[in-house]
Amino acid sequence: MANNHNTRLSVLLQNLTSKKHNNLLKNLYFLTFTTVLCTLFYLLGLWQHSTTPFSAATTTTQYLSTAATTTCPDPAAISNNNSAALDFSAHHAMPDPDMAPARDFHAPPCDPSFSEYTPCEDVQRSLSFPRDRLVYRERHCPAPNEILRCRIPAPFGYKIPLRWPESRDAAWYANVPHKELTVEKKNQNWVHYEGDRFRFPGGGTMFPRGASAYIDDIGRLINLQDGSIRTALDTGCGVASWGAYLLSRNIIAVSFAPRDTHEAQVQFALERGVPALIGVLASIRLPYPSRSFDMAHCSRCLIPWGQYDGIYLTEVDRVLRPGGYWILSGPPINWRAHWKGWERTQESLKEEQDGIERVAKSLCWKKLIQKDDLAIWQKPTNHIHCKITRKVFKNRPFCEAQDPDTAWYTKMDTCLTKLPEVSDIRHVSGGELAKWPERLTAVPPRISSGSLKGITAEMFKENTQLWKKRVAYYKTIDYQLAERGRYRNLLDMNAYLGGFAAALVDDPVWVMNIVPVEAEINTLGAIYERGLIGTYQNWCEAMSTYPRTYDLIHGDSVFSLYQNKCKMEDILLEMDRILRPQGTIILRDDVDVLLKVRRFTEALQWDARIADHEKGPHQREKILVAVKQYWTAPQPDQDQQRKLKL
């Protein structure tokens, strides 16, 4: 019995000893793990807050040796001095960005005489260039030392433009104080002056019944309603009534005209809320990629289409999509009925029309119809048949070397731009486009075919959805963008695939999509394939437009793109020039870049703030929202007022 008791006691003691030993091991493991974890977090904190990175190569011994050389305050001194304060300030911080450039930046108002200044189409500068083939009316930008570094004033009395669609038919006189066209084109119903505003009856030289009736006449000859025609080009546009009245038919036109004796015609178009640019067919390509427009138009635009070996019509062919239309009205069309009114001889008009017919034939165009004052040609959908005729007639060679989409100071040529190869005569070169509005979200053929290296169909779809979310967020931080009708003319400075514009398609706005010539991938062709419009631009130069063109300017990573290429303040001054008073700028970029931008905004009289990224405050990319303050030139004296009224 005693033996059993001793045995149980021995087992109990062994169990107790074993448990004690296990507990000691557990405590030791826990203490070791805690020590290692704390050390790791301590070193991580040093690395995050140090100006010099703490790399894996830095050993604990090296760190301790460095720490040993650091001078620390004497504890005794601290305890003996009650007035000594502990220093809790951060000693590991990035230096503040250099403020010197912002402090040195001054942007005073320019003289009121510069209120319509267009730097690259300056009238005085143009006089030093050749007048042959209108070269002097092309872009001729100032040298860096000639750039104006002042803010362009709005004319005295400037008002916020009327809202669309009212603006299509009227504009404030104070905004474009020019009456020349009301006199010069009085009998053609271009524009009338009434009280404090201009009225636009919708007339034109070749459409006295109005642009709407004229477009209806075109619609009886080609289909303008089935969505196959979405983008159009109007050469020599006047006040852009043709483009203005196409918008109600879901067709968007880019209208252009030179800055010439028809004072302010493009400015009138922009004030009406119609897309337009200053431009001319002279010696360099139009700033659009090949195969951009579904339709091109000339209504008495006075361009010598049959001269210079047909170089101007050949340029229209480059930018016209396969199967696209060219519409011509005015001299020499229907010359037998109009030759006396045009004060031309029948022989000269017949010779002019014969010349146009020869050029069109050499481009492999088909003349669809000529009825009354309208003639319409159609570009082939591919070049299979055209190549066969080249072997027989050899009248206009195909271009061999140049990229057809390169169009920034690129010289025009008389050779015929090749269309992409097809295997069947029934196929459309470059791929068939979906009809509008499906075209907006369908994958552009340039992407689906692999022509744009690095951009896939999936990336395009993701980008479209991304910009829907971004624009929805913009409307929460800019109440004016959320207010339907507040904005009309919008600019996207770095459009990529046109996602910003696509997300706004249901708003009463239009967007000029810019693809910078410095962009890694030329995506402007894909933007046009979506049924949107745009142009090329180098933001180190001024844009070919008038001051106060846009209600809102959007820029995604623009200043990161142009870092070390030109001065930030010069780009900001150009943005200020083309932005309307009380207009808005939305920029998204790295936070450090936007902080630099913000330091210039006070001198520009912009009210600016930086908002968080739509994903939250922990993103480095931020959004700057700025509003241009309202200010104008001072009231002119009595002599100047009398000159304005004349």
C-alpha positions in Angstrom: 0.0 0.0 0.0 2.8 2.3 0.9 4.6 1.4 -2.2 1.6 2.5 -4.3 1.5 5.8 -2.5 5.1 6.5 -3.2 4.8 5.7 -6.8 1.9 8.1 -7.3 3.8 10.9 -5.6 6.8 10.4 -7.8 4.7 10.6 -11.0 3.0 13.8 -9.7 6.4 15.4 -9.1 7.6 14.5 -12.6 4.5 16.0 -14.2 4.9 19.3 -12.3 8.6 19.5 -13.2 7.8 18.9 -16.9 5.0 21.5 -17.0 7.3 24.1 -15.4 10.0 23.3 -17.9 7.5 23.8 -20.8 6.3 27.1 -19.4 9.8 28.4 -19.2 10.4 27.4 -22.8 7.2 29.1 -24.0 8.1 32.3 -22.1 11.6 32.3 -23.6 10.2 31.8 -27.2 7.7 34.6 -26.7 10.3 37.0 -25.3 12.7 36.2 -28.3 9.9 36.7 -30.8 8.8 40.0 -29.3 12.4 41.3 -29.3 12.9 40.4 -32.9 9.6 42.0 -34.0 10.3 45.2 -32.1 13.7 45.5 -33.6 12.3 45.0 -37.1 9.7 47.7 -36.6 12.3 50.0 -35.1 14.6 49.6 -38.1 11.6 50.0 -40.5 10.7 53.3 -38.8 14.3 54.5 -39.2 14.2 53.6 -42.9 10.9 55.4 -43.6 11.9 58.6 -41.8 15.5 58.8 -42.7 16.8 61.1 -45.5 19.3 58.4 -46.4 17.8 55.0 -47.2 18.5 52.3 -44.6 19.3 49.4 -46.9 19.6 45.7 -46.2 23.3 46.1 -46.5 23.4 48.3 -43.4 24.3 46.1 -40.5 23.3 46.6 -36.9 27.0 47.1 -36.0 27.3 49.8 -38.6 24.1 51.5 -37.3 25.3 51.3 -33.7 28.7 52.7 -34.6 26.9 55.6 -36.3 24.6 56.1 -33.4 27.6 56.1 -31.0 29.0 59.2 -32.7 25.7 61.2 -32.3 26.0 63.8 -29.7 23.2 63.4 -27.1 22.4 65.9 -24.3 23.8 65.1 -20.8 21.1 63.7 -18.6 22.6 65.4 -15.6 22.4 68.7 -17.3 18.8 68.1 -18.1 17.9 67.1 -14.6 19.7 70.1 -13.2 18.0 72.6 -15.5 14.3 72.8 -15.2 14.0 75.2 -18.1 15.5 72.8 -20.6 12.8 71.6 -23.0 12.7 68.2 -24.7 13.1 68.4 -28.5 10.3 66.4 -30.1 10.7 67.8 -33.6 11.4 65.5 -36.5 15.1 65.4 -37.5 14.6 63.1 -40.5 12.6 65.0 -43.1 12.7 65.8 -46.8 13.7 69.4 -47.5 10.9 71.7 -48.8 10.8 72.2 -52.5 12.7 75.3 -53.8 10.4 78.3 -53.6 12.7 80.6 -55.5 11.1 80.1 -59.0 7.6 80.8 -57.6 8.8 83.9 -55.7 10.4 85.3 -58.8 7.4 84.7 -61.0 5.4 87.8 -61.9 2.5 87.8 -64.4 1.2 91.3 -64.7 -1.7 92.1 -67.1 -0.7 92.6 -70.7 -1.7 95.8 -72.5 -5.4 95.8 -73.5 -4.2 95.8 -77.2 -3.2 92.2 -76.7 -6.8 91.0 -75.8 -7.0 88.9 -78.9 -3.3 87.9 -79.1 -2.6 84.6 -80.7 1.2 84.0 -80.3 1.7 81.6 -83.2 -0.6 83.4 -85.6 0.6 86.9 -84.8 -0.3 89.2 -87.7 2.8 91.4 -87.4 5.2 88.4 -87.2 3.5 86.7 -90.2 4.4 89.6 -92.5 8.0 88.4 -92.5 7.2 85.1 -94.1 6.5 84.3 -97.8 3.0 85.1 -99.1 3.2 82.3 -101.7 0.7 79.6 -101.0 -0.3 81.4 -97.8 2.8 80.2 -95.9 2.7 83.5 -93.9 -0.7 82.4 -92.4 0.7 79.2 -91.0 2.0 78.7 -87.4 5.0 80.9 -86.7 5.6 80.9 -83.0 7.7 83.4 -81.1 11.3 82.5 -80.0 11.7 81.8 -76.3 13.0 85.4 -75.7 10.0 86.8 -77.5 7.3 85.0 -75.4 5.0 87.4 -73.6 5.1 86.7 -69.9 1.9 88.6 -69.0 -1.7 87.7 -68.6 -4.0 88.4 -71.6 -6.9 90.6 -70.5 -10.5 90.1 -71.5 -12.0 93.1 -73.2 -13.8 95.6 -71.0 -17.4 94.6 -70.4 -16.7 90.9 -71.1 -19.6 88.6 -70.0 -19.8 84.9 -69.4 -21.0 83.4 -72.8 -24.6 82.4 -73.2 -25.4 78.8 -72.5 -25.9 76.2 -75.2 -28.1 75.9 -77.3 -28.9 79.7 -77.0 -25.2 80.4 -77.8 -25.6 78.8 -81.2 -27.7 81.8 -82.3 -26.2 84.7 -80.3 -23.1 86.0 -78.6 -22.3 89.1 -76.5 -20.8 92.0 -78.6 -18.5 92.9 -75.7 -16.8 89.5 -75.9 -15.9 89.8 -79.6 -16.2 93.6 -80.4 -15.9 93.3 -84.2 -18.6 94.5 -86.6 -16.6 93.9 -89.9 -18.4 90.7 -90.9 -21.9 92.3 -90.2 -21.1 94.7 -93.0 -19.0 92.6 -95.3 -21.4 89.6 -95.2 -24.6 91.6 -94.7 -26.5 90.0 -97.6 -25.3 86.5 -96.7 -26.8 86.2 -93.2 -23.6 85.3 -91.5 -24.0 87.6 -88.5 -26.1 90.6 -87.5 -25.5 93.1 -84.8 -28.4 93.9 -82.5 -28.1 96.0 -79.4 -25.6 94.3 -77.0 -25.2 91.1 -79.0 -24.6 89.5 -82.3 -27.2 87.2 -83.9 -26.3 84.3 -86.1 -29.2 83.5 -88.5 -27.4 80.4 -89.7 -26.8 81.7 -93.2 -23.8 81.3 -95.5 -22.5 82.3 -98.8 -23.8 79.1 -100.5 -26.8 78.5 -98.2 -29.0 81.6 -98.1 -31.9 79.6 -96.8 -29.8 78.7 -93.7 -27.4 76.0 -92.7 -30.1 73.6 -91.5 -31.9 73.6 -94.9 -28.5 73.2 -96.6 -27.6 70.2 -94.4 -31.0 68.7 -95.3 -30.1 69.1 -99.0 -26.9 67.1 -98.3 -28.9 64.5 -96.3 -31.0 63.8 -99.4 -27.8 62.8 -101.3 -25.9 60.9 -98.6 -27.1 59.3 -95.3 -26.5 61.6 -92.4 -28.9 59.8 -90.0 -27.7 56.2 -89.6 -24.7 56.9 -87.4 -22.1 56.0 -90.1 -21.1 59.7 -90.3 -19.9 61.1 -87.0 -16.8 63.3 -87.5 -16.5 66.1 -90.1 -14.0 68.7 -91.2 -15.0 72.1 -92.4 -12.3 73.9 -94.3 -12.6 77.7 -94.4 -15.5 77.6 -92.0 -16.7 81.3 -91.8 -18.6 81.5 -88.4 -19.0 77.7 -88.4 -22.8 77.6 -89.0 -22.4 74.3 -90.9 -20.7 72.7 -87.9 -23.2 74.4 -85.4 -26.2 72.9 -87.1 -24.6 69.4 -87.6 -24.5 69.0 -83.8 -28.2 68.4 -83.5 -27.7 65.5 -86.0 -25.1 63.9 -83.7 -22.3 64.9 -86.1 -19.4 66.8 -84.7 -17.3 69.0 -87.0 -13.8 70.5 -86.5 -14.0 73.9 -88.3 -10.9 75.8 -89.2 -10.1 79.1 -90.9 -7.0 81.3 -91.0 -6.7 84.5 -89.1 -7.2 86.8 -92.1 -9.2 89.7 -93.3 -12.4 88.0 -92.2 -11.8 89.3 -88.7 -12.6 87.0 -85.8 -14.5 84.3 -87.8 -13.0 81.5 -85.7 -13.5 83.5 -82.5 -17.2 83.9 -83.4 -17.4 80.1 -83.8 -15.9 79.5 -80.4 -18.1 82.1 -78.7 -21.1 80.2 -80.1 -19.9 77.0 -78.5 -18.8 75.3 -81.7 -15.5 73.4 -82.1 -13.0 75.4 -84.1 -9.3 76.1 -84.6 -7.2 78.7 -86.4 -5.7 76.9 -89.4 -4.9 77.0 -93.1 -4.1 74.7 -96.0 -0.7 76.0 -97.1 2.5 73.9 -97.0 2.3 71.8 -93.8 -0.1 69.0 -93.0 -3.3 69.6 -91.0 -2.7 68.6 -87.4 -4.8 65.4 -87.5 -3.9 61.8 -88.1 -4.8 59.9 -91.3 -8.3 58.4 -91.6 -9.8 60.8 -89.1 -12.9 62.3 -90.7 -16.0 60.7 -92.1 -16.8 63.8 -94.1 -15.0 66.9 -95.3 -16.7 70.0 -96.5 -15.9 73.2 -98.5 -18.5 75.9 -99.1 -16.9 78.6 -101.2 -13.7 78.3 -99.1 -11.6 79.7 -101.9 -9.0 77.0 -101.7 -7.4 76.3 -105.1 -8.1 72.5 -105.1 -6.9 71.9 -108.6 -3.6 73.8 -108.4 -0.1 72.8 -107.2 -0.6 69.3 -108.5 -3.7 68.8 -106.3 -1.7 69.0 -103.1 -4.6 70.4 -101.0 -7.1 67.8 -102.1 -4.4 65.1 -101.5 -4.1 66.3 -97.9 -7.9 66.0 -97.5 -7.6 62.5 -98.8 -5.0 61.7 -96.1 -7.3 62.8 -93.3 -10.5 61.3 -94.8 -11.4 57.8 -93.6 -11.9 55.0 -96.2 -15.4 55.4 -97.7 -15.5 59.0 -96.5 -17.1 61.9 -98.4 -15.9 65.2 -99.7 -18.6 67.9 -100.3 -18.0 71.0 -102.4 -20.4 73.9 -103.0 -19.6 77.2 -104.6 -17.2 78.0 -107.5 -16.9 76.2 -109.8 -19.8 73.9 -109.0 -22.9 74.8 -111.1 -20.9 77.5 -112.9 -23.3 77.7 -115.8 -25.9 79.1 -113.5 -23.7 81.4 -111.4 -20.8 82.6 -113.6 -22.2 86.1 -114.0 -22.8 86.6 -110.3 -19.3 85.3 -109.5 -17.9 87.7 -112.0 -15.8 85.0 -113.7 -15.6 83.8 -117.2 -17.2 80.5 -118.2 -13.9 79.3 -119.5 -12.0 79.9 -116.2 -14.7 78.2 -114.2 -14.8 75.2 -116.5 -11.1 74.9 -116.4 -11.2 75.0 -112.6 -13.8 72.3 -112.4 -11.9 70.1 -114.9 -8.8 70.5 -112.7 -10.7 69.3 -109.6 -12.1 66.4 -111.5 -8.7 65.3 -112.6 -7.2 65.5 -109.1 -10.2 63.5 -107.6 -9.7 60.8 -110.2 -6.0 60.6 -109.5 -6.9 60.0 -105.8 -9.2 57.1 -106.9 -12.3 59.0 -105.7 -15.7 58.3 -107.2 -17.9 61.2 -108.0 -21.3 60.2 -106.4 -23.5 63.1 -107.6 -23.6 66.7 -108.6 -27.0 68.3 -108.0 -27.7 72.0 -108.2 -25.0 73.7 -106.1 -23.6 70.5 -104.5 -21.1 68.0 -105.7 -20.1 64.9 -103.6 -17.1 62.6 -104.1 -16.4 59.4 -102.1 -13.0 58.0 -101.2 -12.6 54.2 -101.8 -12.9 51.8 -98.9 -9.5 50.2 -99.8 -6.8 50.6 -102.5 -6.9 47.2 -104.2 -8.4 48.7 -107.4 -6.4 51.9 -107.1 -3.1 49.9 -107.1 -4.2 48.3 -110.4 -4.9 51.6 -112.1 -1.5 53.0 -110.8 0.2 50.3 -112.9 -1.6 51.5 -116.0 -1.8 55.3 -115.6 1.1 56.1 -113.2 -0.4 59.5 -112.5 0.1 59.9 -108.8 2.5 57.6 -106.9 1.8 56.2 -103.4 3.8 57.7 -100.5 6.6 55.4 -99.4 8.5 57.0 -96.5 6.4 59.2 -94.3 4.2 58.0 -91.4 0.7 59.0 -92.4 -0.2 59.9 -88.9 2.7 62.3 -88.3 1.3 65.8 -88.6 3.2 68.4 -86.6 5.1 70.8 -88.8 5.2 68.0 -91.4 5.4 69.1 -95.0 2.5 68.2 -97.2 3.2 66.0 -100.3 1.5 65.3 -103.6 1.9 61.5 -103.2 -1.2 59.4 -102.3 -1.3 58.2 -98.7 -1.5 54.4 -98.7 -4.4 52.7 -97.0 -3.8 49.7 -94.8 -3.7 46.4 -96.7 -6.8 44.2 -97.0 -7.2 40.7 -98.5 -10.6 41.2 -100.0 -12.0 44.1 -102.1 -15.1 44.1 -99.9 -13.1 44.8 -96.7 -12.5 48.3 -95.2 -8.9 49.3 -94.9 -7.9 49.7 -91.2 -11.1 48.0 -90.1 -14.8 48.9 -90.3 -16.1 51.3 -87.7 -19.2 50.7 -85.6 -22.0 53.2 -86.1 -22.6 56.0 -83.6 -23.3 55.8 -80.6 -21.9 52.2 -80.3 -18.7 53.6 -81.9 -17.9 55.5 -78.7 -17.3 52.3 -76.6 -16.4 49.8 -79.3 -12.7 48.9 -79.4 -11.1 51.1 -82.0 -9.7 49.2 -85.0 -6.3 50.7 -84.4 -6.3 48.9 -81.1 -8.0 45.6 -82.0 -5.6 45.3 -85.0 -2.5 45.7 -82.8 -1.4 48.9 -84.6 -1.0 50.8 -81.3 1.8 48.8 -79.6 1.3 48.3 -75.9 -2.5 49.0 -75.8 -4.8 46.0 -75.8 -8.6 45.8 -76.1 -8.8 45.0 -72.4 -6.8 48.0 -71.5 -9.1 50.2 -73.6 -12.2 48.8 -71.8 -10.6 49.3 -68.4 -9.6 52.9 -69.3 -13.2 53.7 -70.3 -14.6 52.5 -67.0 -11.8 54.2 -65.1 -12.7 57.6 -66.6 -16.4 57.2 -65.8 -15.4 56.9 -62.2 -13.0 59.8 -62.3 -15.4 62.2 -64.0 -18.1 61.2 -61.5 -15.6 62.1 -58.7 -14.7 65.4 -60.4 -18.3 66.4 -60.2 -18.2 66.0 -56.5 -15.2 68.4 -56.1 -16.2 70.9 -58.8 -19.8 71.9 -58.5 -19.7 73.9 -61.8 -18.9 70.7 -63.7 -21.8 69.0 -62.0 -24.1 71.9 -63.0 -25.5 70.9 -66.4 -25.0 73.6 -69.0 -22.4 75.6 -67.0 -19.6 74.6 -69.3 -19.6 74.2 -73.1 -16.1 74.3 -74.5 -13.7 71.8 -72.9 -10.0 70.9 -73.5 -8.2 67.8 -72.4 -4.4 68.6 -72.6 -3.2 65.0 -72.5 -6.2 62.8 -73.7 -4.6 59.4 -74.2 -7.6 57.3 -75.4 -10.2 60.1 -74.9 -11.7 58.6 -71.8 -12.4 62.0 -70.2 -14.4 63.1 -73.2 -16.2 59.8 -73.5 -17.4 60.0 -69.9 -19.0 63.4 -70.6 -20.7 62.4 -73.8 -24.2 62.8 -72.3 -23.5 66.4 -71.1 -24.1 69.4 -73.3 -20.3 69.9 -73.9 -17.7 69.1 -76.5 -14.1 68.2 -75.7 -11.0 69.0 -77.8 -8.7 66.1 -77.1 -5.0 66.9 -77.3 -2.4 64.2 -77.9 0.9 65.9 -77.2 3.6 65.3 -79.8 5.9 64.2 -76.9 3.5 61.4 -75.9 5.0 57.9 -76.0 2.1 56.5 -78.1 0.2 58.4 -80.8 -3.4 57.7 -79.8 -5.2 60.5 -81.7 -6.2 58.1 -84.5 -8.0 55.9 -82.0 -9.7 58.9 -80.5 -11.2 59.7 -83.9 -12.2 56.1 -84.4 -14.3 56.5 -81.2 -16.2 59.4 -82.8 -14.4 62.1 -80.8 -12.3 65.0 -82.1 -8.9 66.3 -81.2 -5.6 67.7 -82.5 -1.8 67.5 -81.9 -0.1 70.0 -79.8 3.3 70.8 -78.2 2.6 72.5 -74.9 6.0 74.3 -75.1 4.2 76.4 -77.8 0.9 78.3 -77.9 -2.2 76.6 -79.2 -3.8 77.7 -82.5 -6.8 79.3 -80.9 -8.0 82.7 -79.6 -7.8 83.8 -76.0 -10.8 82.8 -73.8 -11.6 79.7 -75.9 -12.4 77.1 -73.1 -14.6 77.0 -70.1 -12.7 74.1 -68.5 -9.2 72.7 -69.1 -8.3 69.2 -67.9 -4.8 67.9 -67.7 -3.6 64.4 -66.7 0.1 64.3 -65.9 0.8 67.2 -68.3 3.6 68.7 -66.1 5.2 65.4 -65.5 5.3 64.9 -69.2 6.9 68.3 -69.9 9.3 68.2 -67.0 12.7 69.6 -68.2 11.3 70.3 -71.6 10.1 73.9 -71.0 9.2 76.2 -68.2 6.1 75.3 -66.1 5.1 79.0 -65.9 5.0 79.4 -69.7 2.6 76.4 -69.9 0.5 78.0 -67.1 0.4 81.3 -68.9 -0.8 79.7 -72.1 -3.5 77.9 -70.1 -4.5 81.2 -68.6 -4.7 82.8 -72.1 -7.1 80.2 -73.5 -9.2 79.9 -70.4 -12.3 82.1 -70.0 -12.7 84.3 -66.9 -14.3 82.2 -64.1 -13.3 79.1 -66.0 -12.0 76.0 -64.3 -8.7 74.0 -64.4 -8.5 70.4 -63.2 -5.0 68.9 -63.1 -4.1 65.5 -61.8 -0.4 64.7 -61.2 2.1 63.7 -58.5 1.6 65.7 -55.3 5.0 67.3 -55.6 4.3 68.5 -59.1 0.9 70.0 -58.1 2.5 71.8 -55.1 4.8 73.5 -57.5 1.9 74.4 -59.8 0.0 75.8 -56.8 2.8 78.2 -56.0 2.3 80.0 -59.3 -1.5 80.3 -59.1 -1.6 83.4 -56.9 0.4 85.4 -59.5 -2.1 84.1 -62.1 -5.1 85.2 -60.0 -6.4 81.6 -59.8 -8.2 80.4 -56.7 -6.7 76.9 -56.3 -6.9 74.0 -53.9 -5.6 70.4 -53.9 -8.0 67.6 -53.4 -7.4 63.9 -52.7 -7.3 61.2 -55.3 -10.7 59.4 -55.8 -9.2 56.4 -54.1 -8.4 58.3 -50.9 -5.7 60.4 -49.3 -3.0 57.8 -49.3 -2.4 58.1 -53.1 0.6 60.2 -54.3 -1.4 61.4 -57.2 -3.6 64.3 -56.2 -6.1 66.7 -58.0 -5.7 70.4 -58.3 -8.8 72.4 -58.9 -8.4 76.1 -59.8 -10.8 78.8 -60.9 -9.6 81.8 -62.9 -10.8 85.0 -61.3 -12.9 87.5 -63.3 -11.0 90.5 -64.5 -10.9 92.6 -67.6 -9.0 95.4 -69.3 -9.8 98.8 -67.9 -12.5 100.9 -69.5 -11.2 102.5 -72.7 -11.1 106.3 -73.0 -13.6 108.1 -75.3 -11.3 108.1 -78.4 -10.9 104.3 -78.1 -14.7 103.9 -77.6 -15.4 105.8 -80.7 -13.1 103.6 -82.7 -14.8 100.5 -81.3 -18.2 101.7 -82.4 -17.1 102.4 -86.0 
